[in-house]
């Protein structure tokens, strides 16, 4: 087996790294906060003192971080991942970032004689743990074929999309539909509720209808009770929608539903809900409609919290 490395062991990255360990791979990892990776060290992961050290120790190196700035932070500089790359190594970034930035990074990786793939995922922490994660890959097809078996140890669905940056583009195209779907779901549910149908009844009927997509089936229950931990926060989802709008302008594709949904995510942030799961779109609409939102896990109505982005979100995906 090839030796593996992983940089960015947050909510998603850590769970993906754990699946690689379970697959019998030798894995060296690095996270900005070592304490958050302790459970992986106890499971057999080796520790790298920097992203560069991880890259030097491995044949195939993964990374998964929150955004473009975080990706630049782990790849640049004297201890950055780029410094540890050399001929024959393969770097797989699973972050959702700008396709243009991803392509530019791939060119820098190639200058070192290494190869880069962008391989974002569709799913959440729950999906990873259940072994149902879907992976899309961009880069040289021959390089993809070299690592396909390793990717299959992470999830059962691995699709080659095209050249560098194309998988990230595909991920953004998929992700934009998640909050748009949830917004329509919330509108329908509130319409039924204000028309006299109990929320629980409307929810049950909706989930047994033809419009109950898999995404709505696992996130829909959040309109009844908010999750104790966000699967994908308002801040992270808005980052993806802003990327989608940027790409839409670049290729002349109008995205009107994305623009509207993005404004309601801004409203959620203004209400102090930036760190909550983006399912709080329902609570924003509920407040506008004059009804109560979802309850917290304790049974209380939602309480506002800081809307500032927290880097502990690093590596979360959808």
SVG drawing of the C-alpha trace seen along z (x, -y; Angstrom):
<svg xmlns="http://www.w3.org/2000/svg" viewBox="-57 -42 68 45">
<polyline fill="none" stroke="black" stroke-width="0.4" points="0.0,0.0 1.0,-3.6 1.7,-5.6 -0.9,-8.4 -0.9,-11.8 -3.8,-14.1 -3.8,-17.8 -6.9,-19.3 -8.5,-17.0 -11.7,-18.9 -15.2,-17.5 -15.1,-16.0 -11.4,-15.5 -10.9,-13.7 -13.6,-11.2 -12.3,-10.6 -8.8,-10.1 -10.3,-7.5 -11.9,-5.6 -8.4,-5.4 -7.0,-4.1 -9.8,-1.5 -8.8,-0.5 -5.4,0.5 -3.4,-2.4 -0.4,-3.9 -1.4,-7.6 0.5,-10.6 -1.6,-13.6 -1.4,-17.3 -4.0,-19.7 -3.5,-23.2 -4.8,-22.1 -3.2,-18.8 -5.6,-18.1 -8.5,-17.7 -6.5,-14.9 -5.8,-13.0 -8.5,-10.4 -6.9,-9.7 -3.4,-9.3 -5.0,-6.9 -6.4,-5.0 -2.9,-4.6 -2.3,-7.8 1.2,-9.2 1.8,-12.9 3.5,-15.3 4.8,-18.6 3.7,-20.6 2.0,-20.2 5.4,-20.0 6.4,-17.1 3.2,-15.2 3.9,-15.6 7.4,-14.4 6.3,-11.3 3.6,-10.2 3.1,-9.1 -0.5,-10.3 -1.4,-13.4 -5.0,-14.6 -6.1,-18.0 -9.5,-19.2 -10.0,-22.8 -12.7,-25.4 -12.0,-27.8 -9.5,-29.3 -7.7,-31.3 -7.2,-28.1 -6.0,-26.2 -3.4,-28.9 -2.4,-28.8 -1.5,-25.1 0.2,-25.1 2.3,-28.2 5.4,-29.1 8.5,-27.3 6.4,-24.7 3.6,-24.5 2.5,-21.4 4.1,-22.5 7.5,-22.4 7.1,-18.7 6.1,-17.6 8.4,-16.0 8.4,-13.8 5.9,-11.0 3.8,-12.3 0.1,-12.8 -1.8,-15.6 -5.6,-15.3 -7.4,-18.4 -10.9,-17.7 -11.8,-21.3 -14.5,-23.3 -12.7,-26.4 -12.6,-28.5 -11.9,-26.3 -9.5,-29.0 -7.5,-28.8 -7.5,-25.0 -6.2,-25.0 -3.4,-27.5 -2.4,-25.3 -2.3,-22.3 0.1,-24.1 2.4,-24.8 2.2,-21.2 3.3,-20.1 6.3,-22.4 7.6,-20.1 7.1,-17.0 4.0,-15.9 0.4,-15.6 -2.7,-17.2 -6.4,-16.1 -9.3,-18.1 -11.7,-15.7 -14.5,-17.4 -17.2,-15.2 -21.0,-15.2 -22.3,-14.3 -21.9,-15.2 -20.2,-13.8 -23.1,-11.3 -22.6,-10.2 -18.9,-9.6 -19.6,-7.5 -22.2,-5.4 -19.7,-4.8 -22.0,-6.5 -19.9,-9.5 -19.8,-10.4 -16.5,-11.8 -16.0,-13.7 -12.5,-14.0 -10.8,-16.5 -7.3,-16.2 -5.4,-13.8 -7.3,-10.6 -4.3,-8.4 -3.5,-9.9 -7.1,-9.3 -6.9,-5.7 -3.8,-5.4 -5.7,-6.5 -9.2,-5.2 -8.8,-2.2 -7.8,-4.5 -10.7,-6.8 -13.1,-3.8 -11.9,-3.2 -13.4,-6.5 -16.8,-6.2 -18.5,-3.8 -19.2,-6.4 -16.2,-7.9 -16.8,-9.8 -14.2,-11.3 -15.4,-14.7 -12.6,-16.1 -9.5,-18.3 -8.2,-20.2 -10.8,-22.4 -13.8,-20.7 -14.6,-18.6 -14.7,-21.7 -17.0,-23.3 -19.3,-20.2 -19.3,-20.3 -20.4,-24.0 -23.1,-23.2 -24.5,-20.5 -24.2,-22.4 -26.2,-25.4 -29.3,-23.3 -29.3,-22.2 -30.3,-25.5 -32.6,-26.3 -34.4,-23.0 -34.6,-23.7 -36.0,-27.1 -38.8,-25.8 -39.5,-23.1 -39.7,-25.7 -42.0,-27.9 -44.4,-25.0 -44.4,-23.9 -45.1,-27.3 -47.9,-27.8 -49.5,-24.6 -49.0,-25.5 -50.5,-29.0 -53.4,-27.5 -54.2,-25.4 -52.3,-22.2 -50.1,-21.2 -46.4,-21.5 -45.8,-17.8 -48.6,-16.6 -47.5,-18.8 -43.9,-17.5 -45.0,-13.8 -47.1,-14.2 -44.3,-16.1 -41.8,-13.4 -44.1,-10.7 -44.6,-12.7 -42.8,-12.5 -40.8,-15.7 -39.0,-14.2 -35.4,-14.1 -32.7,-12.3 -31.3,-15.6 -34.6,-16.8 -35.2,-13.5 -32.1,-13.9 -32.3,-17.7 -36.0,-18.1 -36.5,-17.0 -34.5,-20.1 -37.6,-22.2 -39.0,-20.4 -35.8,-20.3 -32.6,-22.0 -29.5,-19.7 -27.1,-20.0 -24.3,-20.4 -24.5,-21.9 -23.9,-19.5 -23.1,-22.5 -23.3,-26.0 -24.9,-29.1 -21.4,-30.6 -20.1,-27.6 -23.1,-27.4 -23.0,-31.1 -19.3,-30.7 -20.4,-28.1 -23.3,-30.2 -20.9,-33.2 -18.6,-30.9 -21.6,-29.8 -22.6,-33.4 -19.0,-34.3 -18.9,-31.3 -22.4,-32.2 -21.2,-35.7 -18.0,-34.3 -19.9,-31.9 -23.1,-34.0 -25.5,-31.6 -28.2,-33.5 -28.7,-32.0 -31.8,-33.9 -32.8,-31.3 -29.2,-31.3 -29.3,-35.1 -32.5,-35.0 -31.4,-32.2 -28.1,-33.9 -29.9,-37.0 -31.9,-34.9 -28.6,-33.4 -27.4,-36.9 -30.5,-37.5 -29.7,-34.4 -26.3,-35.8 -27.8,-39.2 -29.9,-37.3 -26.8,-35.7 -27.3,-32.3 -24.2,-32.1 -22.8,-29.0 -26.1,-27.1 -26.9,-24.6 -28.3,-26.3 -31.6,-24.6 -32.2,-27.8 -33.5,-29.2 -36.8,-27.8 -36.5,-29.9 -35.8,-33.1 -38.9,-32.5 -40.9,-31.5 -40.0,-34.8 -41.1,-36.7 -44.4,-34.7 -45.0,-35.4 -44.8,-31.9 -42.3,-30.1 -39.2,-28.5 -37.7,-25.1 -36.9,-24.1 -33.4,-23.6 -32.4,-20.1 -33.3,-21.3 -36.8,-22.2 -36.3,-25.9 -36.8,-28.3 -33.6,-29.2 -31.3,-31.7 -29.1,-34.1 -25.3,-33.5 -22.4,-35.2 -22.6,-35.3 -18.8,-35.4 -17.2,-32.6 -15.3,-30.1 -12.4,-28.2 -13.5,-25.1 -15.8,-24.7 -12.8,-23.7 -13.3,-20.7 -17.0,-20.4 -18.8,-19.5 -22.2,-18.7"/>
</svg>
